Amino acid sequence: MEDSIFTKIIKGEIPCHKIYEDEKTLAFLDIHPVQPGHTLVIPKKQVEYVWDLEAEDYQALMATTQKIAQHTRSVLNVPYIGSQIVGVDVPHAHVHIIPFSAVEEFRNIPDMTAEPNHAKLAEMAKRLAL
């Protein structure tokens, strides 16, 4: 299988705004966030679909997702943290963590053609770093 963009991030070939890493998972900010603080949580093992992960890797992914969601809610002082497992945009299992206060915010569709604001992302990564 060809390395996904996420595997290239894990290998350090592509930079990211990392907020957490352990031996099995990595969490970093989405460069086209639905809302500020929108984070991607990925397993370090490249498997295309979340549901195909080995039990140990799935449990690690979900434990990190919970840790990041709780931390994000606390730091950003938002009432809700939504999660999405879409599985069609990158062939590497991942969970979206999206902080929001109103449903419309969670359903926002970002402009995927816009140049990422790396200064704002770096600032947010510092706030959310674990």
N, C-alpha and C positions, 0 to 999 in steps of 0.2 A: 504494500500500500504506500502510495506517495505521501510524504509528510504534509499534514494540514498546516494552515497558517498558525493554529494553536500549538502544534508540535514545534514549529519554527520558533514560536515565542518561548516555549519551554526550554529549547536548546540555546536561547539567547541570540538567535539569528535575526530576530525582529524584536524591537523594543516594545515594552508595555508599561502601563502605569499600575505596577503591582501593589496589592494591598495585603496579600497573605500567601504563604507558601509552606507546605510541609512535604514529607517524602512522597505522598500519593496525589496531592492536589495543588492547584494554583488558582488564585483569585486575582483578577485585574479589572480595571475599568473598561467599559465598552467605549470605543472612540466615537461612536454615534449614539450617545445616551438618550433613552426615552425620557429620563429625568436625571438631574444631577445625582451622582452616586450609583448609577446603573452599573452593576458589576457582573462579570462572567466568572463562573466557577467551573473549572475543568479538571478531569482526571489527568494525571501525567501520562497515563497509558492511552495511546490513541485507539479508540474504539468508536465506530461511527454513531451507534445509537446507544443512548443511556440504558435502554432496557437489555442491551447485550453485554453490559459490563459484568465481570465476575462479581459475585456477592461482596467480597471484601473491598473491591474498588468502588462499587456502588455505595456501600455503607460509608466509605471515606468521603466520597463526593457529597453525600447528603449531610454528613456530620459537618463538613466544612461549609456547606450551604447554610445550615442552621446557625453556625457560629457567625458567619458574615452577615446574615439577615439580622440577628439580634444586635450585633455590634453597630450595624448601619442605622437601625431604628434608633438606638440610643444616641449615637453621635449626631445624627441629622435631626433628631427630635421630630420624627414623622410618625403618624399613627399607624401606617400600614407599610408592609413590605410584601410586594407581590413576587411571584416566581413564575417563570415560563420555561418549559422544555419544548422547543420547537423542532429542532433536529433537521432542518432543511437548508440552512444557510452555510454551515461549515460541517464537513464530514468528520466531526470529532465531538463526542458527547459533551454537552455543556448545559449549565443551568443559568438563566438570567435572574438576577436579583434586582428588583426595581422598587426604590422607595417612592411613596406617594401619599398624598393627603386626600385626593378626590379621584374618583374612578376615571374621569377624563384624563388626568395626568398619567395614569397607568396605561391607558389606551392610546396615548400620544404616538404618532409615527414620526420618527426623526428624519431629517433630510440626509439621506445616505450619500449624497453627492457633495455635501458641505465639507470644507476642510476642517479636520478636527482642531479644537482649541486646546492645544497641548499645555498651555500655561494654566488654564482652568482645571484640566485633568490632573496635572501634577499637584496643584493645590489641593484638590479633592483627595487624591491618593495619600497625601500627607495626613489629612484629617482622618481618613479611614484606615490607615495602616495599623496592622496588628503585629 
